[in-house]
Amino acid sequence: MRLFLLCLFLLLLLFLFPSFSSSSSSNLLCNPEDSYALLQFKSSFTTGYDNDCPEQPQKTATWKNGTDCCSWLGVTCDIVSGHVIGLNLGCESLQGEIYPNTSLFHLSHLQSLNLSQIDVFYSNLHAQFGGFKSLVSLDLSSCHFQGEVPPQISHLSKLTSLYLSRNDDLYWKETTLKRLVQNATFLKDLFLDYTNMSSINPNLLNLIFNQSSSLVRISLQSARLSGNWKNNILCLPSIQELDMFGNEDLEGQLPELSCSTSLRILDLSYCQFNGPIPLYFSNLTYLTSLSLVKNRLNGSIPSSLLTFPYLTSLNLQDNVFISGQIPNVFHQSNRFQELYLSGNQIEGELPTSLSNLQHLIILDLSSNSFSGQIPDVFDSLTIEELRLGNNRLQGQIPPSLFNISQLNYLDCSYNKLKGPLHNRITGLQKLHILMLNNNLLSGKIPSWCLSFSYLEVLDLSNNQFTGTISAVSSYSLWYLRLCNNKLQGDIPESMLNLPNLNTLCLSSNNLSGVVSFQHFSKLQNLVSLSLSYNSQLSLNFESNANYNFSVLSVLELSSVGLIGFSKLPLGKFPCLKYLALSNNKLYGRLPNWLLEIDSLQVLSLSHNLFTSMDQFSRIHWNRLIGLDLSFNLLGGDISLSICNTSSLEFLNLAHNKLTGIIP
């Protein structure tokens, strides 16, 4: 009796689980014809390398003659017949063409086939792919297939998922796609990103897709759909994700999705949709992500969008014509994590209900027309990125903004914010980027601005800050701009010990004291240095010092009291492209170190005391684009040779004493 029950149990297992993966097939032999077909298929490829794929053991390395193919990595067999029913070679870093007679097409029992990221050298997508009658899942994405998608692909009636994305030279005919959707009644996932659908009239999309009640995810990113989509009613009752990002020539109003109430993710970014956000969007209450970036939408933001119970990401950036105010309707139960509204014409004051965005990580309201004061509502928020730049915000920055503990990016630039910054703060310890430039901020720069451990970018330029610059201990800084303020005193020595500093701008202040130019050469990563228009600053150029600025590209030393070239540095500037020495008292001949800078593209020597045009007539710089010699004492004729400099695009000789005929 026990033996009978055991046999019955084993038969039941065979009935319930007719297939098994390679991990459970070590005691059974696969079909010999399938084994031979796999070895032949392997031999038609060579091993390459794909940067998009993570490093992993080569599956085909386990494919060896005389061993059970059901034990090979990437191979799945039927438990009864031993036929290969699954082949997964995704990211296998193989290269080779696929021909119509390839042994792959002998695997007639395949139910799942994944060849993604294999480089097939622009092979055609052959009609034989339509011969896998049992195929449920087909992934041929990023393989470099080309040519027409064969009509036989519509014979795969059992498909639940089809991935053909990123085969840029693969193009569709409307009849093929229509038959595929019509025949594959179980199809759930259809990913055709970066294939060519330019021959498909967008007004036929509803006829193609509205036949399907099974589609759950459709992705048509950058599929070259174009034209005016007038008949834009899509009725997809099971759809949860619809992505049409990057069809930049697709026009018309946003598609009507009124019967797609189960939609979770909708991305219609980078198209040419116009008009307002339609009212029927209010029915999409299950949305978790909505992206409509860079269209031509207008009108105001419907308040219903801001009250969807599951919406975590809303992106309406760069529509330009979206206007009105942000409805003050954020409720405490919202789930917003990302809110992008930049690049529009939204106006009015920032809503006080921002305080309810307890899950918010990124808030981008930059490049709009917001006015009034920044509300003091940030105390309880854990936001990490806050962008309020390029608006019309006024008043002082509220204290709560400086108390956000998780904030790593803060941009309030290009507003009309004023007053001093708070001396004592409790947050911002994780700050990486702080941009408060182009405001009306005043008072002394607090020491905390220059002491954050993780701070990489600090821009306080174009304000009204006064007082001295405190010691700098933010050793992660690579971008530091304090120019166009009213700062006084010495340049702190600690500023010249920042190992990662790439850009330093201190120009247009009232800095004073003596600074040895040699010290700047310690900044080995320095690409841009601007000290111009600090008339009381004295640069000390030691005559016996040899400076090496190996990566410096921009050097601005205008109006810093330089007298003659004799005291200028003997240095090496192999990458210098822009050199500004205007408004000094330079005269005489140009030194050799300057003449030997082959990379120089722009040289400004205006407002100096040069008298001879001769040395400038023989241009030594083959890449020079602009030369400004205005407001000097140049006399004599303009040499014809200066006009023969092929690279020169801008030449300013105004306000000199030149004579003769203009060449």
SVG drawing of the C-alpha trace seen along z (x, -y; Angstrom):
<svg xmlns="http://www.w3.org/2000/svg" viewBox="-13 -108 79 110">
<polyline fill="none" stroke="black" stroke-width="0.4" points="0.0,0.0 2.8,-2.4 4.6,-1.6 1.4,-2.3 1.0,-5.7 4.6,-6.6 4.2,-5.9 1.0,-7.9 2.7,-10.8 5.6,-10.7 3.2,-10.6 1.3,-13.6 4.6,-15.6 5.3,-14.8 1.9,-16.0 2.1,-19.2 5.7,-20.1 6.4,-19.1 9.6,-21.2 12.7,-21.9 15.6,-24.3 19.3,-23.3 19.8,-23.0 17.4,-20.0 18.3,-18.2 21.6,-16.5 20.2,-13.0 18.4,-13.3 19.7,-13.5 18.5,-16.3 17.3,-15.6 20.4,-14.8 19.2,-16.9 18.7,-19.9 22.2,-19.4 23.8,-19.3 21.8,-22.4 23.0,-24.3 26.7,-23.4 26.3,-24.4 24.8,-27.7 27.6,-28.4 30.2,-27.7 28.8,-30.5 29.7,-33.1 32.8,-34.6 33.2,-36.0 33.2,-39.8 32.7,-42.4 29.7,-44.5 30.1,-47.6 26.4,-47.6 26.5,-44.1 27.7,-43.3 30.6,-40.8 29.3,-37.3 30.5,-33.7 30.2,-32.7 27.2,-30.5 28.4,-28.9 31.6,-27.9 29.7,-25.1 28.4,-23.9 30.6,-20.9 30.1,-18.0 29.4,-14.7 27.7,-16.4 24.0,-16.7 22.8,-20.0 20.1,-20.2 22.9,-20.9 24.3,-23.8 23.9,-27.3 21.2,-29.3 19.4,-26.1 16.1,-24.8 14.6,-21.4 11.3,-19.8 11.2,-17.2 9.5,-14.5 10.8,-14.8 14.2,-16.4 13.6,-19.0 15.1,-22.5 12.3,-24.8 14.2,-27.8 17.4,-29.5 18.8,-32.5 22.0,-34.0 21.2,-37.6 24.4,-39.6 26.5,-36.7 28.9,-39.1 28.7,-37.0 29.2,-38.3 28.2,-36.8 25.6,-36.9 22.4,-34.9 21.4,-33.3 18.1,-31.8 19.6,-28.3 21.1,-28.7 20.7,-25.8 18.9,-28.0 15.7,-27.5 15.9,-23.8 14.9,-24.2 11.3,-24.0 10.0,-23.4 11.3,-26.7 9.0,-28.5 11.4,-31.2 14.3,-32.8 16.5,-35.6 19.4,-36.8 19.5,-40.4 22.8,-42.3 24.3,-39.7 25.8,-41.6 24.4,-40.0 26.3,-42.4 23.1,-43.9 21.6,-40.5 18.1,-40.6 15.3,-39.5 14.5,-36.4 11.0,-35.0 12.2,-31.8 11.7,-33.6 8.0,-33.2 8.3,-29.5 8.6,-29.0 5.0,-28.2 5.3,-27.5 7.2,-30.7 5.9,-32.6 8.7,-35.1 11.1,-36.6 13.8,-39.0 16.0,-40.3 16.7,-43.7 20.0,-45.5 21.2,-43.0 21.7,-45.2 19.1,-43.5 18.1,-45.4 15.5,-45.4 11.8,-44.8 10.2,-43.0 8.9,-39.9 5.1,-39.4 5.7,-35.9 6.4,-37.4 2.6,-37.7 2.4,-33.9 3.7,-33.8 0.2,-33.6 1.2,-32.4 3.6,-35.3 3.1,-37.0 6.2,-39.2 8.1,-40.7 11.2,-42.8 12.8,-44.2 14.0,-47.5 17.2,-49.3 17.5,-47.7 17.6,-51.1 17.6,-49.8 14.6,-47.5 11.5,-48.9 7.8,-48.0 4.9,-47.9 1.5,-48.8 0.0,-45.5 2.6,-43.4 2.1,-45.2 -1.6,-45.0 -1.6,-41.3 0.8,-40.6 -1.4,-42.4 -4.5,-40.8 -3.1,-37.2 -1.1,-37.4 -4.1,-37.4 -2.1,-36.7 0.5,-39.5 1.2,-41.5 4.6,-43.2 5.5,-44.9 8.8,-46.8 9.7,-48.3 11.9,-51.3 14.3,-52.7 12.9,-50.6 11.6,-52.4 7.8,-53.0 8.0,-56.0 5.8,-54.3 2.9,-53.9 0.3,-56.6 -0.3,-57.6 -4.0,-57.8 -4.0,-54.1 -2.5,-53.4 -6.0,-53.1 -6.9,-50.5 -3.8,-48.5 -3.8,-48.6 -7.4,-48.9 -7.9,-45.3 -5.9,-44.1 -7.4,-43.5 -4.3,-41.7 -1.5,-44.4 -0.1,-45.5 3.1,-47.3 3.7,-49.1 7.0,-50.9 7.5,-52.8 10.4,-55.1 12.0,-57.1 10.2,-54.9 10.1,-57.7 6.3,-58.1 5.4,-61.3 2.5,-63.4 -0.6,-64.9 -2.3,-62.4 -5.9,-63.4 -7.6,-60.1 -5.9,-59.7 -8.4,-57.6 -6.6,-54.6 -8.7,-52.1 -6.5,-49.6 -8.4,-48.2 -5.4,-46.2 -2.7,-48.7 -0.5,-49.6 2.6,-51.2 2.6,-53.3 5.9,-54.9 6.1,-57.0 9.1,-59.1 11.1,-60.7 8.8,-60.7 9.8,-64.2 7.7,-64.7 4.5,-63.4 2.0,-66.2 -1.6,-66.8 -3.2,-66.8 -2.5,-64.3 -4.1,-60.9 -7.4,-60.1 -7.0,-57.2 -10.3,-57.3 -10.8,-53.5 -7.3,-52.8 -8.0,-53.4 -5.5,-50.8 -2.6,-52.8 0.3,-53.1 3.2,-54.7 2.7,-57.1 5.6,-58.8 4.8,-61.0 7.9,-63.2 9.9,-64.8 7.0,-64.8 5.2,-67.8 1.9,-67.5 0.0,-70.7 -3.0,-72.1 -3.9,-71.8 -3.6,-68.7 -7.1,-67.1 -9.7,-66.7 -10.0,-62.9 -6.5,-62.6 -8.3,-63.0 -9.6,-59.4 -6.1,-58.0 -6.1,-57.7 -3.8,-54.7 -0.9,-56.6 2.4,-56.3 4.5,-58.2 3.5,-60.8 6.1,-62.4 5.1,-65.0 8.6,-66.7 9.3,-69.0 6.1,-69.2 4.2,-72.3 1.5,-72.0 -0.3,-75.1 -2.8,-76.1 -2.7,-75.4 -1.9,-72.3 -5.1,-70.5 -5.4,-70.3 -6.5,-66.6 -3.0,-65.7 -1.6,-66.8 -4.1,-64.7 -3.7,-61.3 -3.2,-58.9 -0.4,-56.8 1.5,-59.3 5.2,-59.4 6.7,-61.2 5.3,-64.1 7.4,-65.7 6.1,-68.6 9.5,-70.2 10.2,-72.4 6.8,-72.8 7.3,-76.6 3.6,-77.5 2.2,-75.8 1.1,-78.8 -1.1,-79.7 -0.3,-78.9 0.4,-75.6 -2.8,-74.6 -2.4,-74.7 -3.8,-71.2 -1.0,-68.8 -2.6,-66.7 -0.8,-64.8 -1.4,-61.4 0.4,-62.2 3.2,-59.9 5.2,-62.4 8.9,-61.6 9.8,-63.7 8.1,-66.9 9.6,-68.5 7.9,-71.7 10.9,-73.7 11.0,-75.5 7.4,-76.8 5.6,-80.1 4.1,-79.1 3.6,-82.2 2.4,-83.3 3.6,-82.3 4.9,-78.9 2.1,-77.0 2.3,-76.5 1.0,-72.9 4.5,-72.0 5.0,-71.2 2.8,-68.1 5.3,-66.6 6.8,-64.3 8.2,-61.8 9.6,-64.3 13.2,-63.7 13.5,-66.1 11.6,-69.4 12.5,-71.4 10.6,-74.6 13.4,-76.5 13.0,-78.7 9.5,-79.9 7.9,-83.2 7.3,-82.4 7.3,-85.5 6.9,-86.4 8.8,-84.9 10.0,-81.3 7.6,-79.9 9.1,-78.7 7.8,-75.1 10.8,-72.9 11.4,-71.9 10.0,-68.4 11.0,-67.6 13.7,-65.1 14.2,-66.5 17.6,-65.9 17.4,-68.2 15.8,-71.6 15.9,-73.8 14.3,-77.3 16.7,-79.1 15.7,-81.6 12.5,-82.9 11.4,-86.2 11.5,-85.2 12.1,-87.9 12.9,-88.4 15.1,-86.4 15.8,-82.7 13.7,-81.1 15.5,-79.5 13.8,-76.1 15.5,-75.7 18.9,-75.6 17.7,-72.9 17.0,-70.2 19.3,-67.4 19.3,-65.3 19.7,-68.1 22.6,-67.7 21.6,-70.1 20.3,-73.6 19.9,-76.2 18.2,-79.5 20.2,-81.4 18.9,-84.2 16.2,-85.5 15.9,-88.7 16.6,-87.2 18.2,-89.6 19.6,-90.0 22.3,-88.2 22.6,-84.4 22.0,-82.9 25.2,-82.5 24.0,-79.3 22.3,-76.4 21.5,-72.9 21.2,-71.1 22.9,-71.0 25.7,-68.7 25.3,-66.5 25.4,-69.4 27.3,-68.8 26.1,-71.8 25.1,-75.3 24.2,-77.9 23.0,-81.3 24.5,-83.4 22.8,-86.4 20.7,-87.6 20.9,-90.6 22.4,-88.8 24.5,-90.9 26.5,-90.8 29.5,-88.5 29.7,-85.1 29.1,-82.7 32.0,-80.3 29.7,-77.3 29.5,-78.0 33.2,-77.1 33.4,-74.3 31.0,-71.5 32.9,-68.2 31.0,-67.1 30.7,-70.5 31.8,-70.3 30.2,-73.4 29.8,-76.8 28.6,-79.8 27.9,-83.0 28.9,-85.3 26.9,-88.4 25.6,-89.4 26.5,-92.1 28.5,-90.2 31.0,-92.2 33.8,-91.5 36.6,-89.1 36.7,-85.5 37.0,-83.1 39.3,-80.0 38.2,-77.3 38.0,-73.7 35.7,-72.2 38.4,-70.1 36.0,-68.5 35.5,-71.8 36.2,-71.8 34.1,-74.8 34.3,-78.1 32.9,-81.4 32.8,-84.4 33.3,-87.0 31.2,-90.2 30.7,-91.0 32.2,-93.5 34.6,-91.2 37.7,-92.7 41.0,-91.6 43.4,-88.9 42.8,-85.7 43.0,-83.1 46.0,-80.7 43.7,-77.8 42.0,-78.5 45.3,-77.6 45.3,-74.2 42.2,-72.7 43.4,-69.6 40.4,-69.2 39.8,-72.8 39.0,-73.2 37.4,-76.7 38.3,-79.7 36.7,-83.1 37.4,-86.0 37.2,-88.8 35.4,-92.1 35.8,-92.5 37.9,-94.7 40.5,-92.1 43.9,-93.4 47.2,-92.2 50.1,-90.5 49.7,-87.0 52.5,-85.0 51.3,-83.8 53.5,-80.7 51.1,-79.5 48.3,-79.1 50.4,-76.5 49.9,-74.2 46.3,-73.8 47.2,-71.0 43.6,-70.5 42.9,-74.2 41.3,-74.9 39.9,-78.4 41.4,-81.2 39.9,-84.7 41.4,-87.5 40.5,-90.4 39.3,-93.8 40.8,-93.7 42.7,-97.0 44.2,-96.8 45.4,-93.2 49.1,-92.8 50.4,-89.7 53.9,-88.9 55.8,-87.2 59.1,-85.9 61.7,-86.3 63.4,-83.0 60.2,-80.9 59.1,-78.6 55.4,-77.9 53.6,-74.9 49.9,-75.2 49.4,-71.9 45.6,-72.0 44.9,-75.7 42.6,-76.8 41.3,-80.3 43.4,-82.9 42.0,-86.4 44.3,-89.0 42.7,-92.2 43.0,-95.3 45.3,-94.0 48.0,-96.6 50.5,-94.7 53.3,-96.8 55.3,-95.7 55.9,-92.1 59.2,-91.8 57.5,-90.8 55.0,-88.4 55.5,-84.7 57.9,-82.5 55.7,-79.5 54.3,-76.6 50.7,-76.9 50.2,-74.0 46.4,-74.1 45.7,-77.9 42.9,-79.0 41.8,-82.3 44.1,-85.0 42.8,-88.4 45.4,-91.0 43.5,-94.1 43.4,-97.3 46.9,-97.1 50.1,-99.0 51.7,-96.5 54.1,-97.6 57.1,-96.4 57.5,-93.2 55.6,-90.0 57.7,-87.5 58.6,-84.1 56.6,-82.1 53.4,-83.9 54.4,-83.4 54.9,-79.7 51.4,-79.0 50.1,-77.0 46.7,-76.4 45.8,-80.1 42.4,-81.0 41.5,-84.4 43.9,-87.1 42.7,-90.4 45.4,-93.1 43.1,-96.1 43.6,-99.3 47.4,-98.9 50.4,-100.9 51.5,-99.0 52.9,-101.2 54.1,-98.9 51.8,-97.0 54.7,-95.1 54.9,-92.2 51.1,-91.6 51.3,-91.5 53.1,-88.2 50.6,-86.1 52.3,-83.2 49.2,-81.4 47.7,-79.1 44.4,-78.6 43.8,-82.3 40.2,-83.2 40.0,-86.6 42.5,-89.4 41.6,-92.6 44.2,-95.4 41.8,-98.3 42.7,-101.3 46.4,-101.1 49.0,-103.5 49.5,-101.5 50.8,-103.5 51.7,-103.0 50.1,-100.8 48.0,-97.7 50.0,-94.9 48.3,-92.8 49.7,-89.7 47.4,-90.0 44.4,-89.7 45.8,-86.5 45.5,-84.6 43.0,-81.9 41.8,-81.2 41.1,-84.8 37.4,-85.7 37.5,-88.7 40.0,-91.6 39.6,-94.9 42.0,-97.7 39.7,-100.6 41.0,-103.6 44.7,-103.5 46.9,-105.8 46.9,-103.7 47.4,-105.3 47.3,-104.3 44.9,-102.2 42.8,-99.4 43.9,-96.2"/>
</svg>
